[in-house]
């Protein structure tokens, strides 16, 4: 039973990590141009405009800086979750980021918006991962079980 739990947390880490990396690829145009099937933004400008929609209290330039910061965080979260580095802290950061994102979506684009996407599922996944005491098949697990001389 314990082994199946290890598989579950590994699957959750990888799914959540990919869930952070794919939107970054989208906003960088790596999944296709704007308007393509399955593409939300298709380029940085469309993403920055959307970020400004979620943060209308900022001017466009400030929203663009926030978009850069969020993108950087998502890349770090995605990579760290996939490889299993500092999972507890990264997962908690991911939960805070997605909860904030979901609240902004609900307030500025309507209550259905965060539920049309798995925004709060990401929040829950991050909270579950941050609450675990051990992460098998991860760099964290390897480092915690390394013999100390």
Backbone as JSON, one array per atom type, in Angstrom:
{
  "sequence": "XXXXXXXXXXXXXXXXXXXXXXXXXXXXXXXXXXXXXXXXXXXXXXXXXXXXXXXXXXXXXXXXXXXXXXXXXXXXXXXXXXXXXXXXXXXXXXXXXXXXXXXXXXXXXXXXXXXXXXXXXXXXXXXXXXXXXXXXXXXXXXXXXXXXX",
  "N": [[0.82, -1.19, 0.0], [1.95, 1.23, 0.75], [3.77, 1.66, -1.32], [2.07, 2.17, -3.47], [1.12, 4.65, -2.71], [3.43, 6.13, -3.04], [3.64, 6.07, -5.81], [1.34, 7.49, -6.45], [1.89, 10.1, -5.44], [4.07, 10.7, -7.01], [2.92, 10.69, -9.58], [1.1, 12.81, -9.22], [2.89, 14.94, -8.76], [4.27, 15.03, -11.25], [2.14, 15.49, -13.06], [1.17, 17.97, -12.11], [3.49, 19.51, -12.4], [3.86, 19.44, -15.22], [1.52, 20.71, -15.82], [2.14, 23.3, -15.13], [4.24, 23.9, -16.86], [3.26, 23.65, -19.54], [1.36, 25.87, -19.98], [3.21, 27.97, -19.94], [4.73, 27.38, -22.18], [2.74, 27.81, -24.06], [2.22, 30.62, -23.84], [4.61, 31.54, -24.8], [4.46, 30.98, -27.4], [5.09, 28.45, -28.3], [3.33, 26.38, -28.65], [1.79, 26.92, -30.75], [0.38, 29.5, -32.89], [-1.55, 32.5, -31.94], [-5.04, 31.87, -31.7], [-4.97, 29.31, -32.72], [-6.07, 25.88, -32.56], [-6.6, 24.65, -29.32], [-4.86, 26.43, -28.16], [-4.33, 28.93, -25.84], [-3.21, 31.54, -25.61], [-0.9, 31.98, -27.33], [1.11, 33.82, -27.85], [3.33, 36.2, -26.28], [2.23, 38.8, -26.0], [-0.61, 38.49, -26.07], [-0.9, 37.03, -23.72], [0.05, 38.88, -21.82], [-1.88, 40.89, -22.03], [-4.09, 39.45, -21.08], [-3.18, 39.0, -18.47], [-3.25, 41.61, -17.54], [-6.0, 41.93, -17.56], [-6.68, 40.35, -15.4], [-5.52, 41.79, -13.45], [-6.55, 44.53, -13.17], [-6.09, 46.8, -11.72], [-3.52, 47.51, -12.05], [-1.3, 49.26, -14.31], [-0.64, 48.58, -17.81], [2.14, 48.11, -18.2], [3.08, 47.45, -15.62], [1.52, 45.19, -15.15], [2.62, 43.55, -17.09], [5.2, 43.15, -16.03], [4.45, 41.69, -13.79], [3.44, 39.46, -15.12], [5.79, 38.41, -16.17], [7.1, 37.72, -13.78], [5.33, 35.78, -12.74], [5.46, 33.88, -14.77], [8.15, 33.09, -14.59], [8.06, 31.97, -12.0], [6.28, 29.84, -12.49], [7.75, 28.26, -14.28], [9.92, 27.5, -12.63], [8.48, 26.19, -10.56], [7.29, 24.12, -12.06], [9.52, 22.63, -13.09], [10.88, 21.94, -10.69], [8.91, 20.41, -9.38], [8.64, 18.25, -11.14], [11.23, 17.07, -11.15], [11.52, 16.71, -8.48], [12.51, 18.46, -6.4], [12.9, 20.27, -3.47], [10.2, 19.94, -2.8], [8.1, 20.28, -0.86], [8.1, 23.07, -0.27], [7.93, 24.21, -2.83], [5.5, 23.14, -3.72], [3.74, 24.32, -1.91], [4.11, 27.01, -2.6], [3.15, 26.87, -5.22], [0.48, 26.29, -4.69], [-0.35, 28.65, -3.42], [0.08, 30.51, -5.48], [-1.7, 29.55, -7.5], [-4.13, 29.7, -6.14], [-4.36, 32.46, -5.73], [-4.44, 33.27, -8.41], [-6.82, 31.99, -9.2], [-8.69, 33.34, -7.56], [-8.43, 35.95, -8.61], [-9.31, 35.46, -11.22], [-12.0, 34.75, -10.67], [-13.0, 37.12, -9.53], [-12.5, 39.15, -11.47], [-13.17, 38.14, -13.98], [-15.37, 36.58, -13.71], [-17.25, 34.21, -11.75], [-17.39, 31.6, -12.74], [-15.12, 31.25, -14.28], [-12.58, 30.29, -13.0], [-13.37, 27.72, -12.58], [-13.83, 26.63, -15.01], [-11.41, 25.85, -15.81], [-8.81, 23.83, -14.35], [-8.07, 25.32, -11.99], [-8.45, 25.56, -9.15], [-8.15, 22.93, -8.54], [-5.46, 22.56, -9.0], [-4.57, 24.14, -6.89], [-5.46, 22.6, -4.7], [-4.0, 20.26, -5.21], [-1.38, 21.17, -4.87], [-1.49, 21.83, -2.14], [-1.97, 19.28, -1.03], [0.4, 17.93, -1.8], [2.28, 19.52, -0.45], [1.79, 18.83, 2.13], [2.72, 16.28, 2.56], [5.01, 13.91, 4.04], [7.1, 12.59, 2.93], [8.76, 12.05, -0.17], [8.9, 9.92, -2.55], [11.01, 8.75, -5.23], [12.38, 11.12, -5.96], [14.56, 14.0, -6.0], [14.67, 15.13, -3.49], [14.06, 12.9, -1.84], [16.23, 11.22, -2.38], [18.33, 12.82, -1.38], [17.63, 12.98, 1.32], [17.97, 10.4, 2.19], [20.57, 9.83, 1.9], [23.66, 8.54, 2.97], [25.28, 9.94, 5.8], [28.49, 11.1, 6.5]],
  "CA": [[0.0, 0.0, 0.0], [2.83, 2.4, 0.82], [4.35, 1.85, -2.64], [1.08, 2.81, -4.33], [1.1, 6.05, -2.32], [4.58, 6.73, -3.7], [3.29, 6.24, -7.22], [0.34, 8.56, -6.53], [2.52, 11.42, -5.28], [4.9, 10.92, -8.2], [2.01, 11.07, -10.66], [0.6, 14.15, -8.92], [4.0, 15.89, -9.0], [4.53, 15.17, -12.69], [0.98, 16.14, -13.69], [1.17, 19.37, -11.71], [4.64, 20.14, -13.04], [3.54, 19.64, -16.64], [0.46, 21.71, -15.84], [2.76, 24.62, -15.06], [5.13, 24.11, -18.01], [2.51, 23.82, -20.8], [0.9, 27.24, -20.21], [4.37, 28.81, -20.26], [5.02, 27.12, -23.59], [1.67, 28.47, -24.81], [2.41, 32.07, -23.89], [5.81, 31.82, -25.57], [4.16, 30.65, -28.79], [5.65, 27.14, -28.66], [2.25, 25.43, -28.92], [1.06, 27.41, -31.92], [0.08, 30.94, -32.87], [-2.86, 32.86, -31.4], [-6.19, 31.41, -32.48], [-4.85, 27.89, -33.07], [-6.83, 24.96, -31.71], [-5.93, 24.25, -28.09], [-3.93, 27.48, -27.73], [-5.03, 30.0, -25.11], [-2.65, 32.86, -25.92], [-0.13, 31.87, -28.56], [2.26, 34.72, -27.83], [3.46, 36.93, -25.03], [1.35, 39.96, -25.94], [-1.95, 38.06, -25.66], [-0.84, 36.66, -22.31], [0.19, 40.11, -21.02], [-3.2, 41.53, -22.02], [-4.91, 38.66, -20.16], [-2.69, 39.29, -17.12], [-3.79, 42.92, -17.19], [-7.42, 41.71, -17.28], [-6.77, 39.8, -14.05], [-4.97, 42.79, -12.53], [-6.9, 45.82, -13.78], [-5.63, 47.89, -10.86], [-2.17, 47.85, -12.52], [-1.23, 49.64, -15.71], [-0.17, 47.47, -18.65], [3.57, 47.85, -17.97], [3.21, 46.74, -14.34], [0.94, 43.85, -15.36], [3.61, 42.8, -17.86], [6.23, 42.74, -15.07], [3.83, 40.61, -13.0], [3.38, 38.3, -16.01], [7.15, 37.86, -16.21], [7.36, 37.09, -12.48], [4.5, 34.57, -12.66], [6.02, 32.92, -15.72], [9.36, 32.57, -13.97], [7.63, 31.08, -10.91], [5.69, 28.63, -13.06], [8.84, 27.43, -14.81], [10.61, 26.94, -11.47], [7.58, 25.23, -9.92], [7.14, 22.96, -12.93], [10.76, 21.84, -13.11], [11.13, 21.39, -9.35], [7.94, 19.35, -9.1], [8.94, 17.08, -11.99], [12.45, 16.4, -10.7], [11.4, 16.42, -7.05], [13.44, 19.29, -5.64], [12.25, 21.2, -2.54], [8.79, 19.73, -3.13], [7.19, 20.84, 0.15], [8.04, 24.52, -0.43], [7.46, 24.51, -4.19], [4.08, 22.8, -3.78], [3.02, 25.36, -1.18], [4.16, 28.2, -3.46], [2.24, 26.61, -6.34], [-0.88, 26.41, -4.17], [-0.6, 30.08, -3.19], [0.0, 31.15, -6.79], [-2.93, 29.18, -8.2], [-5.27, 30.24, -5.39], [-4.41, 33.89, -6.07], [-4.87, 33.31, -9.8], [-8.23, 31.62, -9.22], [-9.46, 34.46, -7.0], [-8.43, 37.04, -9.6], [-10.2, 35.05, -12.31], [-13.37, 34.82, -10.2], [-13.37, 38.51, -9.29], [-12.41, 40.04, -12.63], [-13.73, 37.57, -15.22], [-16.6, 35.85, -13.38], [-17.06, 33.09, -10.83], [-17.22, 30.33, -13.47], [-13.82, 31.19, -14.96], [-11.58, 29.37, -12.44], [-13.9, 26.36, -12.59], [-13.73, 26.13, -16.4], [-10.05, 25.31, -15.85], [-8.61, 23.19, -13.04], [-7.26, 26.22, -11.17], [-8.5, 25.19, -7.74], [-7.6, 21.56, -8.44], [-4.02, 22.8, -8.84], [-4.39, 24.61, -5.52], [-5.59, 21.44, -3.84], [-2.86, 19.35, -5.45], [-0.22, 21.77, -4.21], [-1.65, 21.68, -0.7], [-1.76, 17.87, -0.69], [1.83, 17.64, -1.91], [3.05, 20.22, 0.59], [1.53, 18.21, 3.42], [3.32, 14.95, 2.67], [6.26, 13.9, 4.8], [8.16, 11.92, 2.16], [8.52, 12.11, -1.61], [9.7, 8.91, -3.22], [11.41, 9.02, -6.61], [12.65, 12.55, -6.08], [15.86, 14.44, -5.51], [14.51, 15.29, -2.04], [14.13, 11.57, -1.22], [17.62, 10.79, -2.51], [19.18, 13.59, -0.47], [17.27, 12.69, 2.71], [18.39, 9.03, 2.51], [22.0, 9.72, 1.61], [24.43, 8.33, 4.21], [26.08, 11.08, 6.24], [29.79, 10.68, 7.08]],
  "C": [[0.87, 1.26, 0.0], [3.45, 2.7, -0.55], [3.35, 2.54, -3.57], [0.96, 4.29, -3.99], [2.28, 6.79, -2.98], [4.31, 7.0, -5.16], [2.3, 7.4, -7.37], [0.98, 9.95, -6.4], [3.43, 11.73, -6.46], [4.03, 11.37, -9.37], [1.49, 12.49, -10.45], [1.66, 15.21, -9.17], [4.22, 16.12, -10.48], [3.38, 15.88, -13.39], [0.93, 17.63, -13.36], [2.32, 20.13, -12.35], [4.4, 20.43, -14.5], [2.44, 20.7, -16.78], [0.96, 23.13, -15.68], [3.6, 24.92, -16.31], [4.34, 24.38, -19.3], [1.96, 25.23, -21.0], [2.05, 28.22, -20.51], [4.73, 28.63, -21.73], [3.99, 27.81, -24.49], [1.94, 29.96, -24.95], [3.68, 32.48, -24.62], [5.65, 31.44, -27.04], [4.66, 29.28, -29.23], [4.59, 26.09, -28.96], [1.4, 25.83, -30.12], [0.75, 28.88, -31.78], [-1.3, 31.22, -32.27], [-3.99, 32.38, -32.32], [-6.12, 29.95, -32.91], [-5.66, 27.04, -32.09], [-5.99, 24.57, -30.49], [-4.94, 25.27, -27.55], [-4.72, 28.59, -27.05], [-4.54, 31.38, -25.51], [-1.86, 32.85, -27.22], [1.05, 32.81, -28.68], [2.22, 35.51, -26.53], [2.46, 38.07, -24.93], [-0.06, 39.57, -25.5], [-1.97, 37.66, -24.18], [-0.75, 37.9, -21.42], [-1.14, 40.85, -20.94], [-4.12, 40.79, -21.05], [-4.48, 38.91, -18.71], [-3.22, 40.63, -16.65], [-5.29, 42.85, -16.91], [-7.61, 41.21, -15.85], [-6.23, 40.75, -13.0], [-5.27, 44.19, -13.07], [-6.48, 47.02, -12.96], [-4.2, 48.29, -11.18], [-2.27, 48.4, -13.94], [-0.61, 48.48, -16.5], [1.29, 47.12, -18.38], [3.78, 47.07, -16.67], [2.64, 45.33, -14.45], [1.91, 42.97, -16.16], [4.75, 42.31, -16.96], [5.7, 41.59, -14.21], [3.75, 39.33, -13.84], [4.74, 37.62, -16.11], [7.45, 37.11, -14.91], [6.58, 35.78, -12.34], [5.05, 33.5, -13.59], [7.29, 32.29, -15.17], [9.01, 31.58, -12.86], [7.08, 29.78, -11.45], [6.74, 27.7, -13.64], [9.58, 26.75, -13.66], [9.75, 25.88, -10.8], [7.49, 23.96, -10.76], [8.36, 22.06, -12.93], [11.01, 21.18, -11.76], [10.16, 20.27, -9.0], [8.28, 18.09, -9.9], [10.18, 16.34, -11.48], [12.43, 16.08, -9.21], [12.38, 17.17, -6.18], [12.67, 20.3, -4.79], [10.72, 21.15, -2.7], [7.85, 20.42, -2.14], [7.01, 22.35, -0.06], [7.49, 24.92, -1.8], [5.97, 24.24, -4.3], [3.25, 23.84, -3.04], [3.0, 26.67, -1.99], [3.21, 28.06, -4.64], [0.79, 26.77, -5.9], [-1.25, 27.88, -3.96], [-0.78, 30.8, -4.52], [-1.33, 30.82, -7.47], [-4.18, 29.66, -7.46], [-5.46, 31.72, -5.7], [-4.93, 34.09, -7.49], [-6.37, 33.02, -9.89], [-9.12, 32.72, -8.66], [-9.55, 35.63, -7.97], [-9.35, 36.71, -10.77], [-11.66, 35.22, -11.88], [-13.85, 36.26, -10.05], [-13.48, 39.3, -10.57], [-12.94, 39.46, -13.94], [-14.98, 36.75, -14.97], [-16.31, 34.58, -12.59], [-16.85, 31.76, -11.56], [-15.81, 30.16, -14.03], [-12.82, 30.23, -14.31], [-12.06, 27.92, -12.42], [-13.97, 25.78, -14.0], [-12.35, 25.53, -16.66], [-9.79, 24.7, -14.48], [-7.79, 24.04, -12.06], [-7.27, 25.8, -9.7], [-8.1, 23.74, -7.5], [-6.08, 21.65, -8.28], [-3.73, 23.26, -7.42], [-4.45, 23.43, -4.55], [-4.44, 20.48, -3.98], [-1.6, 19.89, -4.77], [-0.3, 21.63, -2.7], [-1.44, 20.24, -0.25], [-0.27, 17.53, -0.73], [2.64, 18.29, -0.79], [2.86, 19.59, 1.96], [2.12, 16.82, 3.6], [4.65, 15.02, 3.41], [7.41, 13.28, 4.01], [7.76, 11.91, 0.68], [9.43, 11.11, -2.32], [9.98, 9.33, -4.66], [11.6, 10.52, -6.84], [14.07, 12.84, -5.63], [15.79, 14.61, -3.99], [14.66, 13.95, -1.32], [15.57, 11.06, -1.25], [18.51, 11.51, -1.49], [18.88, 13.28, 0.99], [17.73, 11.3, 3.14], [19.86, 8.79, 2.23], [22.77, 9.52, 2.93], [25.27, 9.56, 4.53], [27.36, 10.56, 6.91], [30.32, 11.75, 7.98]]
}
